[in-house]
Amino acid sequence: MPKKKQPNLEESASGAAGSSSDVPSPKDLSFNNFKGEKTYSFIDLFAGIGGMRIAFQSAGGYCVYSNEWNSFSQQTYAANFGEIPEGDITKVDANDIPEHDILVAGFPCQPFSIAGVSKKNSLGRATGFEDKTQGTLFFDVCRVIKAKRPKAFMLENVKNLVSHDKGRTFKIIQESLQELGYKIFYQILDGQNFVPQHRERIVIVGFDTKQYGSDITFEFAITPREPKARMKDILFDEVDSKYTLSDHLWDYLQRYAAKHKAAGNGFGYGLASPDGVSRTLSARYYKDGAEILIAQEGKCPRRLTPRECARLQGFPDDFRIVVSDAQAYRQFGNSVVVPLMGNVAKLIVAKLKELDTEK
């Protein structure tokens, strides 16, 4: 059997390595090239590199507006979808955003994530809604919903959102959405149903009660991938030696893990089994790759390559990576499990078709 080699930079952009995912290619899902039935329009807020866009286009949706403030993410988004998302959402007049059926937003999770809260607490910084730079961006989502009244919305965040500030944060989110006249449904879903990564995220779905009434039902009846994805499905047999940890870094990670284990803490590196699933990929992966390491015979473990990180999130292999490794690690660490979100997107579209038929 031929070895799976990590593609070179040109191949990384064009996708010559062959896809490990059943998610359709972005180039086949752009609005102009989509060959399936165009059903519902959507907007892509806090778009990142477009994981949610691929998900909703795979459900037949078509994107009419995108917004993302990070310039490096804008580069990646433009390389794959042919448009540069508009910047800072706080400066956008909601009335200028096009009419749409579905609002999609993965509003910033750092103020609510376990890792983000722990880091900010240690630095004496505010978390949650008290984080004035990112924590209040949820209310910009509400501002757009109020102005445009989409038929439905889908919001995504870290599972810690539910428990943050003893549940008070999530209560405010629920009440805010309900006050806008939407019936909401939420569930914590795990990406390992589709990719070899344990990645739990809360997904919040809402439907407009002014259009459809309050007797709406919705279930997160996802269809997990069979057979179950394993790490070896997304790994290359040969990668550049630059991804191998130095002796010094590997020694440090082992000593760090031993220190915390002795103290009864769970901190430390994670060696991913080829037949198992990995820990959660995070935006800090570029620092040392400690949360997901791959064992190598006769030498130190290695970190994942950016293309392997893309595969771990369910991105197709022809998704173009046009930024540095460090930026790519941040981008995929901040993104979503595409096939999981695509599965939910299909459920939302199916429910809207049902509701519109009943009107």
C-alpha positions in Angstrom: 0.0 0.0 0.0 1.5 3.4 -1.0 2.4 5.7 1.9 0.2 8.8 2.5 2.7 11.7 2.1 2.1 15.2 3.5 1.5 17.4 0.4 3.9 20.2 -0.4 2.7 23.8 -0.1 1.3 23.9 -3.6 -0.6 20.6 -3.0 -1.9 21.9 0.3 -3.6 24.7 -1.5 -5.0 22.6 -4.3 -5.9 19.5 -2.3 -3.8 17.0 -4.2 -3.6 14.7 -1.2 -7.1 13.2 -1.6 -10.0 13.8 0.8 -10.5 12.0 4.1 -13.9 13.6 4.5 -17.3 13.1 2.9 -17.9 16.9 3.2 -18.4 18.4 -0.3 -15.5 20.6 -1.6 -15.8 24.4 -1.0 -15.3 25.1 -4.7 -18.4 22.9 -5.5 -20.4 24.7 -2.8 -19.8 28.3 -3.7 -23.1 30.1 -4.5 -22.3 30.5 -8.2 -21.3 26.8 -8.7 -23.7 25.0 -6.4 -25.6 22.5 -8.5 -28.1 21.3 -5.9 -31.4 22.9 -4.9 -30.8 26.3 -3.5 -33.2 26.5 -0.6 -32.6 29.0 2.1 -30.3 32.1 2.3 -28.1 32.5 5.3 -25.5 34.9 6.7 -22.2 33.8 8.2 -21.3 35.9 11.3 -17.9 35.5 13.1 -17.2 33.4 10.0 -13.6 32.5 10.8 -12.4 30.5 7.8 -15.8 29.4 6.6 -16.5 26.0 8.3 -20.1 27.0 9.0 -20.5 28.2 5.4 -19.4 24.8 4.1 -21.8 23.2 6.5 -24.9 25.2 5.4 -24.0 25.1 1.7 -23.9 21.3 2.0 -27.5 21.6 3.2 -28.5 23.6 0.1 -28.2 27.0 1.6 -26.6 30.0 -0.1 -24.6 32.7 1.7 -25.6 36.3 1.1 -23.3 38.0 3.6 -20.2 37.2 5.7 -18.5 38.9 8.6 -15.1 38.3 10.1 -12.7 40.8 11.7 -9.4 38.8 11.7 -7.3 39.7 8.6 -5.6 36.3 8.4 -9.0 34.5 8.5 -10.3 36.9 5.9 -7.4 35.8 3.6 -8.3 32.1 4.0 -12.0 32.8 3.6 -11.4 34.8 0.4 -9.1 32.1 -1.0 -11.8 29.5 -0.6 -15.0 31.5 -1.3 -14.0 34.3 -3.5 -15.1 37.1 -1.1 -13.6 39.1 1.7 -15.9 39.1 4.8 -16.9 42.5 6.1 -15.0 43.5 9.3 -15.8 44.6 12.8 -19.4 43.6 13.4 -19.8 46.2 16.2 -19.5 48.9 13.5 -21.9 47.4 11.1 -25.4 48.8 10.8 -27.7 45.8 11.1 -30.1 47.3 8.6 -27.4 47.2 5.9 -27.1 43.4 6.2 -29.1 41.6 3.4 -32.3 39.9 4.2 -31.8 36.2 5.0 -33.6 33.1 6.2 -31.0 31.7 8.6 -28.5 33.5 10.8 -25.4 31.5 11.5 -22.9 32.6 14.2 -20.1 31.0 16.2 -19.6 34.0 18.4 -16.2 34.1 20.2 -15.8 31.4 22.7 -12.7 32.4 24.5 -14.5 34.4 27.2 -16.4 31.2 28.1 -14.1 28.3 27.4 -12.4 26.4 30.2 -9.0 27.2 28.8 -9.8 30.8 28.2 -11.4 31.4 31.6 -8.4 29.7 33.4 -5.9 31.8 31.5 -7.7 35.1 32.1 -8.3 34.3 35.8 -4.6 33.7 36.2 -3.9 37.1 34.6 -6.7 38.9 36.5 -8.7 39.6 33.4 -12.5 39.6 33.0 -14.3 36.6 31.5 -17.7 36.0 30.0 -19.9 39.1 29.5 -17.5 41.1 31.6 -14.9 40.7 28.8 -15.6 43.9 27.0 -13.6 42.9 23.9 -15.3 39.6 23.1 -17.8 38.7 25.7 -20.5 41.1 24.6 -20.4 40.2 20.9 -23.4 37.9 21.6 -25.5 41.1 21.9 -24.4 42.1 18.3 -25.9 38.8 17.2 -29.2 39.8 19.0 -29.0 43.2 17.3 -28.9 41.6 13.9 -31.7 39.1 14.7 -33.9 42.0 15.9 -33.3 44.1 12.8 -33.6 41.3 10.2 -35.9 38.7 11.9 -34.6 35.6 10.1 -36.8 32.5 10.1 -34.2 30.6 12.1 -30.7 30.9 13.6 -27.9 28.5 14.7 -25.4 29.6 17.2 -22.3 27.6 18.3 -20.0 27.9 21.3 -18.0 25.9 23.8 -19.9 23.6 26.2 -18.6 25.6 29.2 -21.0 28.4 28.1 -23.8 26.4 29.9 -22.0 26.4 33.2 -20.1 29.7 33.1 -20.8 32.0 36.0 -22.9 29.2 37.7 -25.3 29.2 34.7 -26.1 32.9 34.8 -24.4 33.6 31.5 -26.5 31.0 29.6 -29.7 32.1 31.3 -29.1 35.6 30.0 -28.5 34.2 26.5 -31.7 32.1 26.6 -33.8 35.0 27.9 -32.4 37.4 25.3 -33.2 35.1 22.4 -36.7 34.3 23.8 -37.4 38.0 24.3 -36.8 38.5 20.6 -39.6 36.1 19.9 -37.8 32.8 19.1 -38.3 29.3 20.4 -34.9 27.9 21.2 -33.5 24.4 21.4 -30.0 23.5 22.5 -27.8 20.5 23.0 -24.1 19.7 23.6 -22.8 17.7 20.6 -19.5 15.8 20.3 -17.5 16.0 17.1 -16.2 12.5 17.5 -19.4 11.3 16.0 -17.9 12.4 12.7 -14.2 13.0 13.1 -11.5 11.4 15.3 -11.6 14.3 17.8 -13.3 14.6 21.2 -14.8 18.1 20.7 -17.9 19.1 22.7 -19.8 22.2 21.6 -23.2 23.6 22.5 -25.4 24.3 19.5 -28.4 26.6 19.9 -31.1 26.6 17.3 -34.0 29.1 17.3 -37.2 29.5 15.2 -39.3 32.6 14.8 -42.5 32.2 16.8 -44.0 35.3 15.0 -43.9 33.4 11.7 -44.4 29.8 12.9 -46.2 30.1 16.3 -44.9 28.6 19.6 -45.8 24.9 19.0 -42.5 24.2 17.2 -40.6 21.0 17.9 -37.0 20.3 17.0 -34.6 17.4 17.7 -30.9 17.2 17.3 -31.3 13.8 15.6 -27.8 13.7 14.1 -26.6 10.7 12.1 -23.1 9.7 13.3 -20.6 8.5 10.8 -20.2 4.8 10.3 -17.7 3.3 10.6 -16.3 5.6 13.4 -13.5 7.8 12.4 -10.0 7.0 13.8 -6.9 9.1 14.0 -5.1 7.0 11.4 -7.7 8.0 8.9 -6.5 11.6 8.9 -2.7 11.1 9.3 0.0 11.1 6.7 2.7 8.4 6.9 5.4 10.9 6.0 5.7 14.5 7.1 8.4 17.2 7.1 10.9 16.8 10.0 10.0 20.3 11.2 6.9 18.9 12.8 8.9 16.6 15.1 9.4 18.0 18.6 12.9 18.8 19.7 14.6 16.8 22.4 14.4 19.8 24.7 10.7 20.4 24.2 9.8 16.8 24.5 11.8 16.6 27.8 10.1 19.7 29.1 6.6 18.4 28.3 7.3 15.1 30.0 8.6 16.9 33.2 5.7 19.3 33.1 3.2 16.4 32.9 4.9 14.5 35.7 4.9 17.5 37.9 1.1 18.1 37.5 0.3 14.4 37.8 2.1 14.3 41.2 0.0 17.3 42.2 -3.2 15.5 41.2 -3.8 17.8 38.2 -4.8 16.6 34.7 -2.5 18.8 32.8 -0.1 17.3 30.3 0.6 16.3 26.8 -1.7 14.0 24.9 -0.4 11.1 22.7 -3.2 10.2 20.2 -3.7 6.5 19.5 -3.9 5.7 15.8 -7.0 3.7 16.4 -8.6 6.2 18.8 -9.6 9.9 18.9 -7.7 12.9 19.9 -8.2 15.6 22.5 -9.8 18.8 21.5 -7.8 20.9 19.0 -7.4 24.4 20.3 -6.2 27.7 18.9 -3.0 27.4 21.1 -1.9 24.3 19.2 0.7 26.4 17.4 2.7 26.9 20.6 3.9 23.3 21.2 1.2 20.9 19.9 1.1 19.3 23.4 -2.6 18.4 23.4 -2.4 16.2 20.3 1.0 14.5 19.6 1.7 11.6 17.3 4.2 8.9 18.4 7.1 8.1 16.1 9.3 5.1 16.2 12.9 5.9 17.3 12.4 9.6 17.7 10.4 12.3 19.6 6.7 12.6 18.9 5.5 15.1 16.3 2.7 17.6 16.2 0.0 17.5 13.5 0.5 19.3 10.3 -1.9 22.1 9.4 -3.5 19.8 6.7 -4.0 17.1 9.3 -5.6 19.7 11.6 -8.0 20.6 8.7 -8.8 16.9 8.3 -9.4 16.6 12.1 -12.0 19.2 11.8 -13.6 17.6 8.7 -12.5 20.1 6.1 -12.1 18.7 2.6 -8.5 18.3 1.3 -9.0 20.9 -1.4 -9.7 23.6 1.2 -6.9 26.1 0.5 -4.4 26.8 3.3 -2.8 30.2 2.3 -1.3 31.4 5.6 1.6 30.4 7.8 1.6 27.2 9.9 1.1 29.2 13.1 -1.9 31.1 11.6 -3.3 27.9 10.2 -3.1 26.2 13.6 -5.0 29.1 15.1 -7.6 29.1 12.4 -8.4 25.3 12.5 -8.3 25.4 16.3 -10.9 28.1 16.3 -13.1 26.4 13.7 -15.9 23.9 13.9 -16.3 20.2 13.0 -17.7 20.7 9.6 -19.6 17.5 9.1 -21.3 17.8 12.5 -22.5 21.3 11.8 -23.5 20.2 8.3 -25.7 17.5 9.9 -27.4 20.1 12.1 -27.8 22.4 9.1 -29.7 19.7 7.2 -32.0 19.3 10.2 -32.7 23.0 10.4 -33.4 23.2 6.6 -35.7 20.2 6.8 -37.6 21.8 9.7 -38.0 25.1 7.9 -39.4 23.2 4.8 -41.9 21.5 7.1 -42.9 24.7 8.8 -43.2 26.7 5.5 -45.4 23.9 4.1 -47.7 24.1 7.1 -48.1 27.9 6.9 
